[in-house]
Amino acid sequence: MPINIPSGLPAHKTLKQENIFVLCSDEALKQDIRPLQIAIVNLMPTKIETETQLLRLLSNTPIQVDITLIATESYTPKNTSHEHMCTFYTTFDNVKSQRFDALVITGAPVEKLEYEKVAYWDELCQIMEWSKTNVYSTMHICWGAMAGLYYHYGVNKCERNSKISGVFPHRVAVGEQNNPLLRGFSEVFNVPHSRYTELVSSEIYANDNLNVLAFSDECGEHIISDKTGRHFFITGHAEYDADTLKTEYFRDVEKGLNPQIPCNYFLDDNPQNEPANTWRGHASLMYSNWLNFCVYQNTPYDLRDLEKIR
């Protein structure tokens, strides 16, 4: 089944070339089913790349999906054209009266700032509060996961001694092998990480409303859910393309930041070698599981009924 995206979105051409079943809005109107309504709050500076990465993963199920891209009003992106934002994005103010089956809140390159000093923090807090009543399931990614855990549960973050960058092995937590989000996962699986901060682990484990589903010895807690199974916090970047960390590394080299070579990424740790994507399968599986088991099979057919299952 297809993913339904706005006509003309740059991701359309890339996804078509990859033989991913994509429908434009006018084609989707001809299908007599109720697609899942998914909103994406895209806080990443590389918006077009992030759109393509997420849409690729959200399309990998037999479920039709309608996508709404949301941009912040309190901050204007500098790396994406005004034309693109006006054409494909809406604002929270325009959708806050609507209800959605699912919501994705991406990462953002603001992790060294205190949350309250982020330009769009107040607006993001409004969105996260709204999600409690207007969204069935929410996935928070990287900084979005840290922000979500801080806002909803008061979990703090701290700065690492050095940036963690690379592809790291992760394990499913004991007792969580049958969690719907992890169905079909290998006992050990790879995930890319790229961040300067980490969560305060003790505050996660001390909170009875949170479950750690997967973790890494090097990166800490990777997948965390709330007890309802409707909110997921993902500290890594399973959506990354094979060359995303490479692009970030050489960008920092050009800036004179003398970055460390991403761990377990380039063949023989040589940046002149092309990296291989060793996480694509589990990334696809996680998003497919989320849409199928955590959203589609549980969300009400009539989204107005969300108010009954808060």
Secondary structure in CASP SS format (residue, H / E / C, confidence):
PFRMAT SS
TARGET T0000
AUTHOR 0000-0000-0000
METHOD secondary structure of the structure
MODEL  1
M C 1.00
P C 1.00
I E 1.00
N E 1.00
I E 1.00
P C 1.00
S C 1.00
G C 1.00
L C 1.00
P C 1.00
A H 1.00
H H 1.00
K H 1.00
T H 1.00
L H 1.00
K H 1.00
Q H 1.00
E C 1.00
N C 1.00
I C 1.00
F C 1.00
V E 1.00
L E 1.00
C E 1.00
S H 1.00
D H 1.00
E H 1.00
A H 1.00
L C 1.00
K C 1.00
Q C 1.00
D C 1.00
I C 1.00
R C 1.00
P C 1.00
L E 1.00
Q E 1.00
I E 1.00
A E 1.00
I E 1.00
V E 1.00
N C 1.00
L C 1.00
M C 1.00
P C 1.00
T C 1.00
K H 1.00
I H 1.00
E H 1.00
T H 1.00
E H 1.00
T H 1.00
Q H 1.00
L H 1.00
L H 1.00
R H 1.00
L H 1.00
L H 1.00
S C 1.00
N C 1.00
T C 1.00
P C 1.00
I C 1.00
Q C 1.00
V E 1.00
D E 1.00
I E 1.00
T E 1.00
L E 1.00
I E 1.00
A E 1.00
T C 1.00
E C 1.00
S C 1.00
Y C 1.00
T C 1.00
P C 1.00
K C 1.00
N C 1.00
T C 1.00
S C 1.00
H H 1.00
E H 1.00
H H 1.00
M H 1.00
C H 1.00
T H 1.00
F H 1.00
Y E 1.00
T E 1.00
T E 1.00
F H 1.00
D H 1.00
N H 1.00
V H 1.00
K C 1.00
S C 1.00
Q C 1.00
R C 1.00
F E 1.00
D E 1.00
A E 1.00
L E 1.00
V E 1.00
I E 1.00
T C 1.00
G C 1.00
A C 1.00
P C 1.00
V C 1.00
E C 1.00
K C 1.00
L C 1.00
E C 1.00
Y H 1.00
E H 1.00
K H 1.00
V C 1.00
A C 1.00
Y C 1.00
W H 1.00
D H 1.00
E H 1.00
L H 1.00
C H 1.00
Q H 1.00
I H 1.00
M H 1.00
E H 1.00
W H 1.00
S H 1.00
K H 1.00
T H 1.00
N H 1.00
V E 1.00
Y E 1.00
S E 1.00
T E 1.00
M E 1.00
H E 1.00
I E 1.00
C C 1.00
W H 1.00
G H 1.00
A H 1.00
M H 1.00
A H 1.00
G H 1.00
L H 1.00
Y H 1.00
Y H 1.00
H H 1.00
Y H 1.00
G C 1.00
V C 1.00
N C 1.00
K E 1.00
C E 1.00
E E 1.00
R E 1.00
N E 1.00
S E 1.00
K E 1.00
I E 1.00
S E 1.00
G E 1.00
V E 1.00
F E 1.00
P E 1.00
H E 1.00
R E 1.00
V E 1.00
A C 1.00
V C 1.00
G C 1.00
E C 1.00
Q C 1.00
N C 1.00
N C 1.00
P H 1.00
L H 1.00
L H 1.00
R C 1.00
G C 1.00
F C 1.00
S C 1.00
E C 1.00
V E 1.00
F E 1.00
N E 1.00
V E 1.00
P E 1.00
H E 1.00
S E 1.00
R E 1.00
Y E 1.00
T E 1.00
E E 1.00
L E 1.00
V C 1.00
S H 1.00
S H 1.00
E H 1.00
I H 1.00
Y H 1.00
A C 1.00
N C 1.00
D C 1.00
N C 1.00
L E 1.00
N E 1.00
V E 1.00
L E 1.00
A E 1.00
F E 1.00
S E 1.00
D C 1.00
E C 1.00
C C 1.00
G E 1.00
E E 1.00
H E 1.00
I E 1.00
I E 1.00
S E 1.00
D E 1.00
K C 1.00
T C 1.00
G C 1.00
R C 1.00
H E 1.00
F E 1.00
F E 1.00
I E 1.00
T C 1.00
G C 1.00
H C 1.00
A C 1.00
E C 1.00
Y C 1.00
D C 1.00
A C 1.00
D C 1.00
T H 1.00
L H 1.00
K H 1.00
T H 1.00
E H 1.00
Y H 1.00
F H 1.00
R H 1.00
D H 1.00
V H 1.00
E H 1.00
K C 1.00
G C 1.00
L C 1.00
N C 1.00
P C 1.00
Q C 1.00
I C 1.00
P C 1.00
C E 1.00
N C 1.00
Y C 1.00
F C 1.00
L H 1.00
D H 1.00
D H 1.00
N C 1.00
P C 1.00
Q C 1.00
N C 1.00
E C 1.00
P C 1.00
A C 1.00
N C 1.00
T C 1.00
W C 1.00
R H 1.00
G H 1.00
H H 1.00
A H 1.00
S H 1.00
L H 1.00
M H 1.00
Y H 1.00
S H 1.00
N H 1.00
W H 1.00
L H 1.00
N H 1.00
F H 1.00
C H 1.00
V H 1.00
Y H 1.00
Q C 1.00
N C 1.00
T C 1.00
P C 1.00
Y C 1.00
D C 1.00
L H 1.00
R H 1.00
D H 1.00
L H 1.00
E H 1.00
K H 1.00
I C 1.00
R C 1.00
END
